[in-house]
Amino acid sequence: MKIHTLCACNRGSTCWDVGCRDEFAIRGPLREDFFAGAMKAAGIPFNYLKTNRGAKTPDYLIPTDEGDLIIEIGGKGKGHRQFKGISASKKMLFTPSANLEGMSRPLESLGFL
């Protein structure tokens, strides 16, 4: 199988090693897939919010009776800038860490829903 994106080995489209693919490039999509799978398994409806590629917008919206909950999924360096200009009163940031400060929660905790 030929990989047509840049690999960790920097051989790019000439790399035939499937295992060479840059693991950091797939972490974000895996986190978001984990979130979506956990929500679906728990029967919690959600909406995907992304617009244009590269736009700084939150990832998901969960409608609730008390108002909309805005969700951002990210890495350990993810901040609150995706929430800039968002008027929803409830916002949460899920990252792969044990951070419980403010609106941050461990991504792994979604597996317990």
Buried (B, 14 or more C-beta within 10 A) or exposed (E): EEBEEBBBEEEEEEBEEEEBBBEEEEEBEEBBEBBBEBBEEEEBEBEEBEEEEEEEBBBBBBEEEEEBBBBBBBEEEBEEEBBEEBEEEEBBBBBBBEBEEEBBBBBBEBEEE
